[in-house]
Amino acid sequence: MIDGNTTVVGVIPARWASTRLPGKSLVEIAGKPLVLHVLDRVRQARRLDDVLVATDDERIRAVVEAAGGHAVMTRVDHPSGTDRVAEAVAGNDAGIVINIQGDEPLVDPDLIDRLAAVMLANPEWDMGTAAAPILELDDLHAPSVVKVVTGMDGRALYFSRAPIPYARDGFPMDPSQLYRRHIGLYAYRRAFLDQIVAAPPTPLEETEKLEQLRALALGAHMVVIETNDIAVGVDTPEDVATVERLLEQLNS
């Protein structure tokens, strides 16, 4: 699916509702709201032509705009971040859209740039994402750590919460040579993003609770780039202390 538009727009979904940490986009981390930490990191990416924060809450919009950011109001009832991103760019001429998790204040700007570069240089890819080696057996077997298997060309073959590929003769003590954890950063060719949100959920997606399986079911050519960076998200009050410690290390 070829799209000649080379404009790259980064979108940060930032909704108010959160099961474990309501209003987490505005939770203060080291004296600054979470969403602004994410925005600051994303602004360091050099291949983005624009950065939008897609939100459903006026409080988040006000904080973003006070910091000089560009906020777009979206519906409250979106079933996924992908749907929110699609609405945010509905009036935008972006050819490539990068969905950046709004709860990851340590997102790597270089990884965003690498993903944008791959999409710009290779129009055959409908989507792009990233993966890192799995270092611990506990992570390999944890349903919360999503695994991805790729082909020789880096194309995503399948994502699962189960340990894939299954090791019939026993899992290795060092899984890092074969097993990859999915990093939830997505780049979409604009036309394919529109196709995804127009399609209903698929049985695989609903079974694993992984929306990227809808893209594969639709025939997506999705490249997976390698990284050693493991995203750190904020989902609970305990995560705040962890991220503050990591930010202090990063800035020291």
C-alpha positions as CSV (number, residue, x, y, z in Angstrom):
1,M,0.0,0.0,0.0
2,I,1.9,3.0,-1.3
3,D,1.3,6.5,0.0
4,G,3.6,9.3,-1.5
5,N,2.9,11.7,1.4
6,T,6.1,11.9,3.5
7,T,4.7,14.1,6.3
8,V,5.3,12.3,9.6
9,V,3.1,13.2,12.6
10,G,3.5,11.8,16.1
11,V,0.4,11.4,18.2
12,I,0.3,10.9,21.9
13,P,-3.0,9.5,23.2
14,A,-3.8,10.8,26.6
15,R,-7.2,9.9,28.0
16,W,-8.4,10.7,31.5
17,A,-9.9,7.3,32.4
18,S,-7.5,4.7,33.8
19,T,-8.6,1.6,35.8
20,R,-5.6,1.6,38.1
21,L,-4.6,5.3,38.0
22,P,-7.4,7.7,37.0
23,G,-6.2,10.9,35.5
24,K,-2.7,9.5,35.2
25,S,-1.8,11.9,32.3
26,L,-1.7,14.7,34.9
27,V,0.0,12.7,37.7
28,E,3.1,14.6,38.8
29,I,6.4,13.0,38.2
30,A,9.4,14.9,39.5
31,G,7.3,18.0,39.6
32,K,5.8,17.8,36.2
33,P,2.7,16.1,34.8
34,L,3.3,12.8,33.1
35,V,2.0,13.9,29.7
36,L,4.5,16.7,29.6
37,H,7.4,14.3,30.3
38,V,6.2,12.3,27.3
39,L,5.8,15.4,25.1
40,D,9.3,16.6,26.0
41,R,10.8,13.3,25.0
42,V,8.8,13.1,21.7
43,R,9.8,16.6,20.8
44,Q,13.4,15.5,20.8
45,A,12.7,13.2,17.8
46,R,14.0,14.9,14.6
47,R,11.9,13.1,12.0
48,L,8.5,14.3,13.2
49,D,6.9,17.2,11.3
50,D,4.3,17.7,14.0
51,V,3.4,16.3,17.4
52,L,-0.2,16.1,18.7
53,V,-1.6,15.1,22.0
54,A,-5.0,13.4,21.5
55,T,-7.1,13.8,24.6
56,D,-10.7,13.5,25.8
57,D,-10.3,15.9,28.7
58,E,-10.1,19.6,28.9
59,R,-7.8,19.5,31.9
60,I,-5.2,17.6,29.9
61,R,-5.7,19.9,26.9
62,A,-5.1,23.0,29.0
63,V,-1.9,21.6,30.5
64,V,-0.5,20.7,27.1
65,E,-1.4,24.0,25.5
66,A,0.1,25.9,28.5
67,A,3.3,24.1,27.8
68,G,3.2,25.2,24.1
69,G,2.0,21.8,22.9
70,H,-0.7,21.0,20.3
71,A,-3.7,19.2,21.8
72,V,-6.6,17.8,19.8
73,M,-9.9,17.0,21.6
74,T,-11.3,13.5,20.7
75,R,-14.3,11.5,21.8
76,V,-14.5,9.9,25.2
77,D,-15.8,6.5,24.0
78,H,-12.9,5.3,21.8
79,P,-12.3,1.6,22.3
80,S,-8.6,1.9,21.7
81,G,-5.7,4.3,21.4
82,T,-5.5,3.5,17.7
83,D,-9.1,4.9,17.3
84,R,-8.2,8.0,19.2
85,V,-5.1,8.5,17.1
86,A,-7.1,8.1,13.9
87,E,-9.6,10.8,15.0
88,A,-6.8,13.2,16.0
89,V,-5.3,13.1,12.5
90,A,-8.7,13.1,10.6
91,G,-8.2,16.7,9.5
92,N,-4.4,16.3,9.0
93,D,-2.5,15.6,5.8
94,A,-0.1,13.2,7.5
95,G,1.2,10.3,5.3
96,I,2.8,8.5,8.2
97,V,1.3,8.5,11.7
98,I,3.3,7.4,14.8
99,N,1.3,6.3,17.8
100,I,3.4,7.0,21.0
101,Q,2.2,5.7,24.3
102,G,1.0,8.5,26.6
103,D,2.1,6.8,29.8
104,E,5.8,6.2,28.9
105,P,7.8,9.2,30.0
106,L,11.1,7.6,29.0
107,V,10.2,6.9,25.4
108,D,13.4,6.9,23.3
109,P,13.4,9.7,20.7
110,D,16.0,7.8,18.6
111,L,13.6,4.8,18.4
112,I,10.9,7.1,17.1
113,D,13.3,8.5,14.5
114,R,14.4,5.0,13.4
115,L,10.8,3.9,13.0
116,A,10.0,7.0,10.9
117,A,13.1,6.4,8.8
118,V,12.2,2.8,8.0
119,M,8.6,3.8,7.0
120,L,9.9,6.7,4.8
121,A,12.5,4.6,3.0
122,N,10.3,1.5,2.5
123,P,6.8,2.2,1.1
124,E,6.0,-1.5,1.0
125,W,5.5,-1.4,4.8
126,D,1.9,-0.7,6.0
127,M,3.0,-0.5,9.6
128,G,6.1,-0.5,11.8
129,T,6.7,-1.3,15.4
130,A,9.6,-2.4,17.7
131,A,10.8,-5.3,19.8
132,A,13.5,-6.0,22.4
133,P,15.2,-9.2,23.5
134,I,13.5,-11.0,26.4
135,L,16.2,-11.4,29.0
136,E,14.3,-13.3,31.8
137,L,12.3,-16.5,31.7
138,D,9.7,-15.0,34.0
139,D,9.1,-12.3,31.3
140,L,8.9,-15.0,28.6
141,H,6.0,-16.7,30.4
142,A,4.3,-13.6,31.7
143,P,1.0,-12.8,29.8
144,S,1.6,-9.1,30.4
145,V,4.7,-9.2,28.3
146,V,3.6,-9.5,24.7
147,K,5.8,-11.6,22.5
148,V,6.4,-11.2,18.7
149,V,7.7,-13.6,16.1
150,T,9.1,-12.2,12.8
151,G,10.2,-13.5,9.4
152,M,13.7,-13.3,8.0
153,D,12.8,-9.8,6.5
154,G,11.7,-8.5,9.9
155,R,8.0,-8.8,9.1
156,A,5.7,-9.5,12.0
157,L,4.2,-13.0,11.7
158,Y,2.3,-13.1,15.0
159,F,2.0,-11.5,18.5
160,S,0.9,-13.4,21.6
161,R,0.8,-13.3,25.3
162,A,2.0,-16.9,25.3
163,P,5.7,-17.8,24.9
164,I,6.1,-18.1,21.1
165,P,7.8,-19.9,19.5
166,Y,7.0,-22.8,21.8
167,A,10.1,-24.7,22.8
168,R,9.2,-28.4,22.6
169,D,12.4,-29.6,24.1
170,G,12.5,-27.0,26.9
171,F,13.0,-23.2,27.1
172,P,16.5,-22.0,27.1
173,M,18.0,-20.4,30.3
174,D,19.0,-17.4,28.1
175,P,16.0,-16.6,26.0
176,S,17.5,-13.4,24.5
177,Q,18.8,-15.0,21.3
178,L,15.4,-16.0,20.0
179,Y,12.5,-14.4,22.0
180,R,11.4,-10.8,21.6
181,R,9.1,-8.6,23.6
182,H,6.9,-6.2,21.8
183,I,7.4,-2.5,22.4
184,G,4.1,-0.6,21.9
185,L,5.2,2.0,19.5
186,Y,3.4,2.0,16.2
187,A,3.9,3.7,12.8
188,Y,1.1,3.5,10.3
189,R,0.8,4.3,6.7
190,R,-2.1,6.7,6.7
191,A,-4.3,4.7,4.4
192,F,-3.8,1.6,6.4
193,L,-4.6,3.3,9.7
194,D,-7.9,4.3,8.2
195,Q,-8.5,0.7,7.1
196,I,-7.8,-0.6,10.6
197,V,-10.2,1.6,12.4
198,A,-12.9,1.0,9.8
199,A,-12.7,-2.8,10.4
200,P,-14.4,-4.7,13.2
201,P,-12.4,-6.5,15.8
202,T,-11.2,-10.0,14.7
203,P,-11.5,-13.3,16.7
204,L,-7.7,-13.4,17.2
205,E,-7.7,-9.9,18.5
206,E,-10.6,-10.5,20.9
207,T,-9.0,-13.8,22.1
208,E,-5.6,-12.4,22.9
209,K,-6.8,-8.8,23.7
210,L,-4.1,-7.5,21.3
211,E,-5.4,-5.0,18.7
212,Q,-2.3,-5.4,16.5
213,L,-3.7,-8.8,15.5
214,R,-6.4,-7.0,13.7
215,A,-3.8,-5.4,11.5
216,L,-2.2,-8.8,10.7
217,A,-5.6,-10.3,10.0
218,L,-6.1,-7.5,7.4
219,G,-2.9,-8.5,5.7
220,A,-0.6,-5.8,7.1
221,H,3.0,-5.8,6.0
222,M,4.3,-4.8,9.5
223,V,8.1,-4.3,10.0
224,V,9.5,-4.9,13.5
225,I,12.7,-3.0,14.3
226,E,15.1,-4.1,17.0
227,T,15.9,-2.1,20.1
228,N,17.5,-2.7,23.5
229,D,15.3,-0.1,25.1
230,I,12.5,-1.5,27.2
231,A,9.7,0.9,27.7
232,V,8.7,1.8,31.2
233,G,5.1,2.8,31.6
234,V,3.1,4.4,34.5
235,D,0.1,2.3,35.4
236,T,0.1,2.4,39.2
237,P,1.2,4.8,42.0
238,E,4.2,2.5,42.6
239,D,5.4,3.1,39.0
240,V,5.7,6.8,39.7
241,A,8.6,6.3,42.2
242,T,10.3,3.9,39.7
243,V,10.1,6.5,36.9
244,E,11.3,9.3,39.1
245,R,14.4,7.2,40.0
246,L,15.1,6.5,36.4
247,L,14.6,10.1,35.4
248,E,17.1,11.1,38.1
249,Q,19.6,8.6,36.7
250,L,19.0,9.8,33.2
251,N,19.6,13.5,34.1
252,S,22.6,12.9,36.4
